[in-house]
Amino acid sequence: MEVEGTYLSDADSYEGKSDDEKVAKMQRFKSRLVDELLETEKTYHGHLETIIKWFMEPLQKNNLLPENVLPAVFGDLPAIYSINKMLVECIHKQDVGAAFMELGPFLKLYATYAKNFQQGASLLQEWEHKSKQFRAFKEKQESRPEVKGLKLNALLITPVQRIPRYKLLLEELLENTLSSCADYAFLKNAVSHISLVAAHINEHVREHENFLKCLAIQNCFGEDGPKIIAPGRTFIKEGQLLKVSSKKGGRSHERMFFLFSDMLLYGKPRPLSLSEKQLYVCCCVLPLNHCTVNTVFGQPDSNGALFTISCKEELLFLYSENQDEVRDWIEVMQKAIRQYQQKRGTLRKESSAKQPLRRAGIVKARKDSAKQHKYLKEATTQVTTRSGVNTSSIVLMACFISRHFQ
């Protein structure tokens, strides 16, 4: 996630100027930075107020969400809102560095909020699906003119985005402050402190982005697809490849592949979809602890490349006309397999017994999981894909190699 907005430094234009001129120029630039900070704080303050006034407080009164869900979704936003007000007041009274140092201990609330943000976003998604009343309330509040077209999900992430912006601004202020200035020590300590908080938040942001990506893929397969969201699972790569049939006279078909830190799965377009975008039907899930990857052919002077992925009794022949894409898939797959095998020592013993799952097994596993997690209801979105491509020469070669291996 990139932080919106940048602060441009005048440091390069200080060469050749006297100390007095440097100080005056730095002060003017710092004043502009502080003005921008106060202006963006005003907008941020409005966002926090919108969350509390139009979403959190009404939900506390109408009991549309369970008592244990509300704090998980909204965290300690009232306290963060108070910190924001205090920060603006301190900046008006003293230097920015001193203001941040004064409120430094309270900024840990941001790290706590970011840590719990993914869980809150997941709960929000879950209750949107299983509570029509909550979904109607959310849509109604988001349509209010006071909310200015903003969505609750977008509003809730603003505290997570705020700390990196503070860090960027403080670094610019420090760069434009002479070491002899009275506020230099305060700014230096403030940068050090805010950097630690930002590092924690960035890690949680990466976890949240991975969660959103896994959720989007989960939704592509619908409710009868495999369970993709799982603790410790991270998304690595996705892309279309031609799966070459090993049967005599078979064809090749485009399939969408998704690689995660512990498994590879692929799917085909779901037929007869009434939605604007097309869903996938999951064809197979391959646990990485049993996978091996090998190049079959792909010379520099050829037009494409074929490689295999084997997993227990499963053997896939995959082709692409782009040799660089094939090379990347092989390298990324091999790296993921090595990393997963290295981590297996910390996993429970029975986890190594996982087998490849075909369509019937996937459906059965999903039904079993649904019994244990009755509230799990996934939304369905769809992705576009091209139709299967018949490459007869590749099919014949794949059939020959397949018979040889079998």
C-alpha positions in Angstrom: 0.0 0.0 0.0 1.5 3.3 -1.0 1.0 6.4 1.1 -0.9 9.1 -0.6 0.8 12.5 -0.9 4.5 13.4 -1.0 6.5 16.2 0.6 9.1 17.8 -1.6 12.4 18.9 0.0 14.2 22.2 -0.6 17.4 20.8 0.8 19.2 20.6 -2.6 18.7 24.4 -3.1 20.6 25.4 0.0 24.1 25.1 -1.5 25.9 28.4 -2.0 23.8 30.3 0.5 24.8 31.8 3.8 23.8 30.3 7.1 21.2 33.0 7.7 19.7 32.4 4.2 19.7 28.7 4.8 17.9 29.0 8.1 15.3 31.4 6.6 14.7 29.2 3.6 14.4 26.1 5.8 11.9 27.9 8.1 9.7 28.8 5.1 9.7 25.3 3.8 9.1 23.9 7.3 6.1 26.3 7.7 4.6 24.9 4.5 5.0 21.4 5.7 3.4 22.2 9.1 0.5 24.0 7.3 0.0 20.9 5.1 0.1 18.7 8.2 -2.6 20.7 9.9 -4.7 20.8 6.8 -4.6 17.0 6.3 -5.2 16.5 10.0 -8.4 18.4 9.6 -9.5 16.0 6.8 -8.4 13.0 8.9 -10.2 14.3 11.9 -13.4 14.6 9.8 -13.0 10.9 8.7 -12.7 9.7 12.3 -15.7 11.8 13.3 -17.7 10.3 10.4 -16.9 6.7 11.5 -17.9 7.4 15.1 -21.0 9.5 14.5 -22.6 7.8 11.6 -21.5 4.2 12.1 -20.1 3.2 15.4 -22.5 5.0 17.8 -25.7 4.1 15.8 -24.6 0.5 15.8 -24.0 0.6 19.6 -27.6 1.8 20.0 -29.5 -0.4 17.5 -27.7 -3.7 18.4 -27.3 -4.8 14.8 -23.9 -6.3 15.7 -23.1 -8.5 18.7 -21.3 -6.7 21.5 -18.0 -8.6 20.9 -18.0 -7.7 17.2 -18.2 -3.9 17.6 -14.8 -3.5 19.3 -13.2 -5.9 16.9 -14.4 -3.8 13.9 -13.9 -0.3 15.3 -11.0 -0.9 17.7 -10.2 2.0 20.0 -11.2 4.7 17.5 -12.6 7.2 20.2 -9.1 7.2 21.8 -7.4 7.7 18.5 -9.8 10.5 17.7 -8.9 12.2 21.0 -5.2 11.8 20.3 -5.7 13.5 16.9 -7.3 16.5 18.6 -4.5 16.7 21.2 -1.9 16.5 18.5 -3.3 19.5 16.6 -3.6 21.5 19.9 0.1 20.7 20.7 1.3 21.7 17.3 -0.3 25.1 17.7 1.5 25.5 21.0 5.0 24.1 20.3 7.3 22.7 17.7 6.1 19.6 15.7 8.9 17.4 17.0 8.1 18.3 20.7 4.4 17.7 20.0 5.0 14.2 18.6 7.3 13.3 21.5 4.7 14.5 24.0 2.1 12.2 22.4 4.6 9.5 21.5 3.4 6.9 24.0 -0.2 7.3 22.9 0.7 6.5 19.2 1.1 2.9 20.2 -2.7 2.8 20.0 -2.2 3.0 16.2 -0.1 -0.1 16.2 -2.8 -2.0 18.2 -5.4 -0.8 15.8 -3.4 -1.9 12.8 -2.7 -5.3 14.4 -6.5 -5.9 14.8 -7.5 -4.3 11.5 -7.4 -7.5 9.5 -9.7 -9.3 11.9 -12.1 -6.4 12.0 -12.2 -6.2 8.2 -12.9 -10.0 8.1 -15.7 -9.6 10.6 -17.2 -6.7 8.7 -17.2 -8.8 5.5 -18.8 -11.7 7.3 -21.6 -9.7 8.8 -22.4 -8.0 5.6 -23.1 -11.4 4.1 -25.1 -13.0 6.9 -27.1 -10.0 8.2 -29.4 -8.2 5.8 -30.2 -5.6 8.5 -26.6 -4.7 8.9 -26.0 -4.6 5.2 -29.0 -2.3 4.7 -27.8 -0.1 7.6 -24.3 0.2 6.1 -25.6 1.1 2.7 -28.0 3.6 4.1 -25.3 5.3 6.1 -22.8 5.4 3.3 -25.4 7.1 1.1 -25.9 10.0 3.6 -24.7 13.4 2.3 -22.7 13.9 5.5 -20.6 10.8 4.7 -19.6 12.4 1.3 -19.7 9.2 -0.7 -17.1 7.4 1.4 -17.4 3.7 2.2 -17.0 2.3 5.7 -14.2 0.0 4.7 -12.2 2.9 3.2 -12.8 5.0 6.3 -11.6 2.3 8.7 -8.2 2.0 7.0 -7.4 5.8 7.4 -5.8 5.4 10.9 -3.5 2.7 9.4 -2.5 5.0 6.6 -1.9 8.0 8.9 1.3 6.9 10.7 3.3 6.4 7.5 2.3 9.9 6.5 3.5 11.2 9.9 6.8 9.5 9.3 7.3 10.9 5.9 6.6 14.5 7.1 8.8 14.2 10.2 11.7 13.0 8.0 11.3 15.9 5.7 11.2 18.3 8.6 14.4 16.7 10.1 16.1 17.0 6.7 15.3 20.7 6.6 16.5 21.4 10.2 20.0 22.4 11.1 21.5 20.3 13.9 22.1 23.5 15.9 18.3 24.4 15.9 16.4 24.0 19.2 13.9 21.5 17.7 16.5 19.2 16.0 16.8 16.8 18.9 13.0 16.6 19.3 12.5 15.9 15.6 15.3 13.3 15.5 13.7 11.4 18.5 10.2 11.8 17.0 11.4 10.2 13.7 13.0 7.3 15.5 9.9 6.7 17.6 7.4 7.0 14.7 9.6 4.7 12.5 9.2 1.9 15.0 5.4 2.3 15.1 5.3 2.6 11.3 7.4 -0.7 10.9 4.8 -2.6 13.0 1.9 -1.1 11.0 3.5 -1.9 7.6 3.8 -5.5 8.6 0.1 -5.6 9.6 -0.7 -3.8 6.3 1.0 -6.5 4.3 -0.9 -9.1 6.2 -4.2 -7.3 5.4 -3.3 -6.9 1.7 -2.6 -10.7 1.6 -5.9 -11.3 3.3 -7.8 -9.2 0.8 -6.0 -11.0 -2.1 -6.8 -14.4 -0.7 -10.4 -13.3 -0.1 -10.8 -12.2 -3.7 -9.5 -15.5 -5.0 -11.8 -17.3 -2.6 -14.7 -15.4 -4.0 -13.7 -16.3 -7.6 -14.4 -20.0 -6.8 -17.7 -19.4 -5.0 -19.1 -21.3 -2.1 -18.2 -24.8 -3.5 -14.5 -23.9 -4.0 -11.6 -24.8 -1.7 -11.1 -22.9 1.5 -8.3 -20.5 0.7 -8.2 -18.1 3.7 -6.1 -19.9 6.4 -3.7 -18.8 9.1 -0.1 -18.5 7.8 -1.1 -18.9 4.1 0.2 -16.2 1.8 -0.5 -15.5 -1.9 2.5 -15.7 -4.2 1.6 -15.8 -7.9 -1.3 -16.2 -10.3 -1.6 -16.5 -14.1 -3.0 -18.4 -17.0 -1.2 -21.5 -18.5 -2.2 -24.1 -21.1 -2.9 -27.4 -19.4 -2.1 -30.1 -22.0 -4.2 -33.2 -21.9 -2.2 -36.5 -21.6 -4.9 -38.4 -23.4 -4.4 -39.5 -27.0 -5.8 -36.9 -29.3 -6.4 -34.6 -26.4 -6.5 -30.9 -26.4 -4.9 -28.1 -24.4 -7.1 -25.7 -22.4 -6.4 -22.5 -20.6 -6.5 -22.8 -16.9 -6.0 -20.2 -14.2 -3.3 -21.1 -11.6 -2.9 -19.7 -8.1 0.2 -20.3 -6.1 0.2 -19.9 -2.3 2.9 -20.6 0.3 1.6 -24.1 0.9 -0.4 -25.1 -2.1 -1.1 -24.7 -5.8 -4.6 -24.8 -7.3 -6.1 -24.2 -10.7 -9.5 -23.7 -12.1 -11.5 -23.5 -15.3 -14.2 -20.9 -16.2 -17.5 -21.7 -14.6 -20.2 -22.2 -17.4 -23.6 -20.6 -17.5 -22.7 -17.7 -15.2 -25.4 -15.0 -15.0 -23.0 -12.4 -13.5 -21.0 -9.8 -15.4 -17.7 -11.6 -14.7 -17.0 -15.3 -14.8 -16.4 -17.5 -11.8 -13.9 -20.4 -11.7 -14.6 -24.1 -11.0 -11.6 -25.4 -9.0 -10.2 -28.5 -10.8 -7.4 -29.5 -8.4 -5.6 -28.5 -5.2 -1.9 -29.6 -4.9 -0.1 -29.4 -1.6 3.4 -28.1 -2.1 5.1 -30.7 0.2 4.5 -33.4 -2.5 5.2 -31.2 -5.6 8.1 -31.3 -8.0 8.7 -29.0 -11.0 10.7 -29.9 -14.1 11.3 -28.4 -17.6 10.4 -30.7 -20.5 11.4 -28.5 -23.4 12.1 -24.8 -24.0 15.1 -23.8 -26.1 16.1 -20.2 -26.8 15.3 -20.6 -30.5 11.8 -22.2 -29.9 8.5 -20.4 -29.6 7.3 -21.7 -26.3 8.1 -23.9 -23.3 6.6 -26.9 -21.6 7.1 -27.9 -18.0 5.6 -30.5 -15.6 4.3 -30.3 -12.1 4.0 -33.7 -10.3 2.2 -34.3 -7.0 1.7 -37.9 -5.9 -0.4 -39.4 -8.7 -1.1 -36.1 -10.4 1.0 -35.1 -13.3 0.4 -31.8 -15.1 1.8 -30.7 -18.5 1.8 -27.0 -18.7 2.7 -24.8 -21.7 3.1 -21.2 -22.5 4.3 -19.4 -25.6 6.1 -17.0 -23.3 9.4 -18.7 -22.2 10.1 -16.0 -19.7 6.7 -16.7 -18.0 7.5 -20.4 -17.9 10.9 -19.7 -16.4 9.4 -17.4 -13.8 6.8 -20.0 -12.8 9.4 -22.7 -12.5 11.7 -20.5 -10.3 8.9 -19.2 -8.1 7.4 -22.7 -7.7 10.7 -24.3 -6.8 11.5 -21.5 -4.3 8.0 -21.9 -2.7 8.5 -25.6 -2.4 11.9 -25.2 -0.7 10.6 -22.7 1.7 7.5 -24.8 2.6 9.7 -27.9 3.1 12.0 -25.9 5.4 9.0 -24.8 7.5 7.5 -28.3 7.7 9.6 -29.1 10.8 7.5 -26.7 12.8 4.2 -28.1 11.5 2.1 -30.9 13.1 3.1 -34.3 11.9 -0.2 -35.1 10.3 0.0 -32.1 8.0 2.5 -33.9 5.7 -0.2 -36.4 4.9 -2.2 -34.0 2.8 -3.0 -35.3 -0.7 -3.9 -33.7 -4.0 -7.7 -33.0 -4.1 -9.8 -33.2 -7.2 -13.2 -31.7 -7.7 -15.2 -34.2 -5.7 -12.8 -34.1 -2.8 -12.8 -30.4 -2.8 -16.6 -30.2 -2.6 -16.6 -32.8 0.2 -13.9 -31.0 2.2 -15.8 -27.7 1.8 -19.1 -29.3 3.0 -17.3 -30.7 6.0 -15.8 -27.3 6.8 -19.2 -25.7 6.4 -20.5 -27.9 9.2 -17.9 -26.7 11.5 -18.1 -23.1 10.4 -21.8 -22.5 9.7 -21.4 -18.8 9.5 -18.8 -18.9 6.7 -20.5 -17.5 3.6 -18.3 -16.3 0.8 -19.4 -13.6 -1.7 -19.0 -14.4 -5.4 -17.1 -12.3 -7.8 -15.8 -13.3 -11.2 -12.8 -13.0 -13.3 -12.5 -13.1 -17.1 -10.5 -15.7 -18.9 -9.9 -16.7 -22.5 -11.3 -19.9 -24.0 -9.3 -23.0 -24.5 -6.7 -23.0 -27.2 -6.0 -26.1 -29.3 -2.2 -26.5 -29.9 -2.1 -29.9 -31.7 1.7 -30.1 -31.9 2.1 -29.6 -28.2 -0.6 -32.1 -27.4 1.1 -34.8 -29.5 4.4 -34.2 -27.7 2.8 -34.1 -24.3 1.0 -37.4 -25.1 4.3 -39.1 -26.1 6.0 -37.8 -22.9 3.0 -38.8 -20.8 3.0 -42.4 -22.1 6.8 -42.6 -21.6 6.5 -41.5 -17.9 3.5 -43.8 -17.2 
